[in-house]
Amino acid sequence: MKFTVDKDLCVGCEACNGIAPEVFEFPDGYSKVKIDPVPEALQESALKAEANCPAQAISHQE
């Protein structure tokens, strides 16, 4: 599964990093996916991060 973060929508709140730190990082104040594709073992937490993003900046493709 591939996840992407729209930097134009990301507000840098780090909610995704709090939920799935193995998948998301903040190198420049905005979220970035650090594993592509996201392994099956981390997909549930990445999907939870996507669902909880207040800016709806995270999306995924199967």
C-alpha positions in Angstrom: 0.0 0.0 0.0 1.3 3.4 -1.0 0.7 6.5 1.1 1.2 10.1 0.1 1.0 13.5 1.9 -0.2 16.6 0.1 2.2 19.3 1.4 -0.2 22.0 0.3 -2.8 20.6 2.7 -0.5 19.5 5.6 -0.6 21.9 8.6 2.4 20.2 10.4 0.4 19.2 13.4 2.3 15.9 13.6 -0.8 13.8 14.5 0.2 11.2 11.9 3.7 10.9 13.4 2.1 10.4 16.8 0.0 7.6 15.5 2.4 6.0 13.0 6.0 7.2 13.7 7.4 4.2 11.7 5.7 5.5 8.6 5.7 9.4 8.8 8.4 11.9 9.6 8.8 15.7 9.7 12.1 16.6 8.1 11.0 20.2 7.2 8.0 20.9 9.3 5.6 19.0 7.1 4.7 15.3 7.1 6.6 13.0 4.7 6.1 9.2 4.1 9.4 7.5 5.0 8.5 4.0 3.8 7.2 3.3 0.3 5.4 1.1 0.0 4.2 0.7 3.5 4.6 -2.9 4.7 1.5 -4.8 5.7 2.4 -4.8 9.4 2.3 -1.0 9.4 -0.7 -0.4 7.2 -3.3 -0.4 10.0 -1.5 2.4 11.9 -0.9 4.3 8.6 -4.6 4.1 7.8 -5.5 5.3 11.3 -3.1 8.2 10.8 -4.9 9.0 7.5 -8.3 8.9 9.1 -7.2 11.2 11.9 -5.4 13.8 9.8 -7.3 17.1 10.6 -6.2 18.5 7.3 -7.1 15.4 5.3 -3.6 15.6 3.7 -2.9 11.9 3.7 -4.2 9.5 1.0 -3.4 6.0 0.0 -3.5 3.6 -3.0 -3.7 -0.2 -2.6 
